[in-house]
Amino acid sequence: MFIAKKEFDRSLIGNAVYISGYDKDGYEWDTYALVRTVTLDTMTVVLDTTEVETLSIDDFEHGLNMEVWERGAGDE
């Protein structure tokens, strides 16, 4: 039997994201952030308040949602 390993995609680094919902500790998220680092099952983000937070795959499996904001060709 194989167990699928879940991890964040390193291409998220440097992207702006919108995070909403509840993490595994019950904290409610509704904010924009910049992805600073990605290490397998965790990622570090800088919030719009300049605070730095670390999120895990478990947070997203529990109920967090993330939308990646990518720059379009017309935005450059």
C-alpha atoms as an extended CHARMM CRD file, in Angstrom:
* protein
*
        76  EXT
         1         1  MET       CA              0.0000000000        0.0000000000        0.0000000000  PROA      1               0.0000000000
         2         2  PHE       CA              1.2750000000        3.4610000000       -0.8840000000  PROA      2               0.0000000000
         3         3  ILE       CA              0.5690000000        6.6240000000        1.0650000000  PROA      3               0.0000000000
         4         4  ALA       CA              0.5380000000        9.8440000000       -0.9330000000  PROA      4               0.0000000000
         5         5  LYS       CA              2.7860000000       12.5010000000        0.5450000000  PROA      5               0.0000000000
         6         6  LYS       CA              1.3140000000       15.9840000000        0.4090000000  PROA      6               0.0000000000
         7         7  GLU       CA              3.5660000000       18.9880000000        0.0700000000  PROA      7               0.0000000000
         8         8  PHE       CA              3.4660000000       22.5960000000       -1.0630000000  PROA      8               0.0000000000
         9         9  ASP       CA              4.6550000000       23.4880000000       -4.5550000000  PROA      9               0.0000000000
        10        10  ARG       CA              7.8770000000       25.5260000000       -4.4620000000  PROA      10              0.0000000000
        11        11  SER       CA              6.5380000000       27.6870000000       -7.2980000000  PROA      11              0.0000000000
        12        12  LEU       CA              4.3920000000       29.4300000000       -4.6460000000  PROA      12              0.0000000000
        13        13  ILE       CA              7.4850000000       31.3050000000       -3.3870000000  PROA      13              0.0000000000
        14        14  GLY       CA              7.1530000000       35.0160000000       -4.1310000000  PROA      14              0.0000000000
        15        15  ASN       CA              3.4470000000       34.8340000000       -4.9920000000  PROA      15              0.0000000000
        16        16  ALA       CA              0.7370000000       36.8300000000       -3.3020000000  PROA      16              0.0000000000
        17        17  VAL       CA             -2.0170000000       34.6590000000       -1.8280000000  PROA      17              0.0000000000
        18        18  TYR       CA             -5.3850000000       35.1920000000       -0.1920000000  PROA      18              0.0000000000
        19        19  ILE       CA             -5.9140000000       32.9000000000        2.8160000000  PROA      19              0.0000000000
        20        20  SER       CA             -9.3410000000       32.3410000000        4.3710000000  PROA      20              0.0000000000
        21        21  GLY       CA            -11.0550000000       29.8830000000        6.6880000000  PROA      21              0.0000000000
        22        22  TYR       CA             -9.9400000000       28.2430000000        9.9320000000  PROA      22              0.0000000000
        23        23  ASP       CA             -6.5870000000       26.5950000000       10.6700000000  PROA      23              0.0000000000
        24        24  LYS       CA             -6.1160000000       23.4480000000       12.7980000000  PROA      24              0.0000000000
        25        25  ASP       CA             -5.9010000000       25.5710000000       15.9790000000  PROA      25              0.0000000000
        26        26  GLY       CA             -9.2510000000       27.2360000000       15.2740000000  PROA      26              0.0000000000
        27        27  TYR       CA             -7.7800000000       30.6100000000       14.2770000000  PROA      27              0.0000000000
        28        28  GLU       CA             -9.8320000000       32.3970000000       11.6130000000  PROA      28              0.0000000000
        29        29  TRP       CA             -7.9240000000       33.6780000000        8.5760000000  PROA      29              0.0000000000
        30        30  ASP       CA             -9.1130000000       36.3690000000        6.1690000000  PROA      30              0.0000000000
        31        31  THR       CA             -5.9850000000       38.0490000000        4.8390000000  PROA      31              0.0000000000
        32        32  TYR       CA             -3.5510000000       38.5820000000        2.0040000000  PROA      32              0.0000000000
        33        33  ALA       CA              0.0310000000       37.3590000000        2.3030000000  PROA      33              0.0000000000
        34        34  LEU       CA              3.2610000000       36.9090000000        0.3770000000  PROA      34              0.0000000000
        35        35  VAL       CA              4.7430000000       33.4000000000        0.3160000000  PROA      35              0.0000000000
        36        36  ARG       CA              8.2770000000       33.6830000000        1.6710000000  PROA      36              0.0000000000
        37        37  THR       CA              9.5070000000       30.0690000000        1.8980000000  PROA      37              0.0000000000
        38        38  VAL       CA              8.2310000000       26.5740000000        1.1420000000  PROA      38              0.0000000000
        39        39  THR       CA              9.6230000000       23.4500000000        2.8080000000  PROA      39              0.0000000000
        40        40  LEU       CA              7.7360000000       20.2690000000        1.9170000000  PROA      40              0.0000000000
        41        41  ASP       CA              4.6930000000       20.3790000000        4.2450000000  PROA      41              0.0000000000
        42        42  THR       CA              5.1200000000       23.9240000000        5.6260000000  PROA      42              0.0000000000
        43        43  MET       CA              5.2440000000       27.3970000000        4.1720000000  PROA      43              0.0000000000
        44        44  THR       CA              6.1420000000       30.7390000000        5.6810000000  PROA      44              0.0000000000
        45        45  VAL       CA              4.0840000000       33.7700000000        4.7000000000  PROA      45              0.0000000000
        46        46  VAL       CA              4.4190000000       37.4840000000        5.3710000000  PROA      46              0.0000000000
        47        47  LEU       CA              1.0130000000       38.9520000000        6.1860000000  PROA      47              0.0000000000
        48        48  ASP       CA             -0.2170000000       42.3770000000        5.0860000000  PROA      48              0.0000000000
        49        49  THR       CA              0.4790000000       43.4720000000        8.6890000000  PROA      49              0.0000000000
        50        50  THR       CA              4.1840000000       42.4620000000        8.1830000000  PROA      50              0.0000000000
        51        51  GLU       CA              3.8040000000       39.5980000000       10.6900000000  PROA      51              0.0000000000
        52        52  VAL       CA              5.4220000000       36.2970000000        9.6630000000  PROA      52              0.0000000000
        53        53  GLU       CA              3.4140000000       33.0730000000       10.0750000000  PROA      53              0.0000000000
        54        54  THR       CA              4.1340000000       29.4270000000        9.2980000000  PROA      54              0.0000000000
        55        55  LEU       CA              1.3440000000       27.2610000000        7.8980000000  PROA      55              0.0000000000
        56        56  SER       CA              1.2770000000       23.5030000000        7.3700000000  PROA      56              0.0000000000
        57        57  ILE       CA             -0.5380000000       21.1210000000        5.0630000000  PROA      57              0.0000000000
        58        58  ASP       CA             -2.5890000000       20.1090000000        8.1380000000  PROA      58              0.0000000000
        59        59  ASP       CA             -3.9710000000       23.6620000000        8.3700000000  PROA      59              0.0000000000
        60        60  PHE       CA             -5.3150000000       23.4190000000        4.8190000000  PROA      60              0.0000000000
        61        61  GLU       CA             -6.6780000000       19.9150000000        5.3370000000  PROA      61              0.0000000000
        62        62  HSD       CA             -8.5250000000       21.2320000000        8.3990000000  PROA      62              0.0000000000
        63        63  GLY       CA            -10.2800000000       24.0750000000        6.5900000000  PROA      63              0.0000000000
        64        64  LEU       CA             -7.9940000000       26.8320000000        5.3230000000  PROA      64              0.0000000000
        65        65  ASN       CA             -8.3840000000       27.9000000000        1.7060000000  PROA      65              0.0000000000
        66        66  MET       CA             -5.7750000000       29.6430000000       -0.4000000000  PROA      66              0.0000000000
        67        67  GLU       CA             -6.1220000000       31.5160000000       -3.6700000000  PROA      67              0.0000000000
        68        68  VAL       CA             -2.9170000000       32.3660000000       -5.5430000000  PROA      68              0.0000000000
        69        69  TRP       CA             -2.8100000000       35.7910000000       -7.1610000000  PROA      69              0.0000000000
        70        70  GLU       CA             -0.6980000000       35.6240000000      -10.3000000000  PROA      70              0.0000000000
        71        71  ARG       CA              0.3690000000       38.5720000000      -12.3810000000  PROA      71              0.0000000000
        72        72  GLY       CA             -1.1580000000       38.6030000000      -15.8300000000  PROA      72              0.0000000000
        73        73  ALA       CA              0.6240000000       39.7110000000      -18.9930000000  PROA      73              0.0000000000
        74        74  GLY       CA             -1.1870000000       43.0610000000      -18.8400000000  PROA      74              0.0000000000
        75        75  ASP       CA              0.0500000000       43.7750000000      -15.2950000000  PROA      75              0.0000000000
        76        76  GLU       CA              3.7170000000       44.2010000000      -16.1670000000  PROA      76              0.0000000000
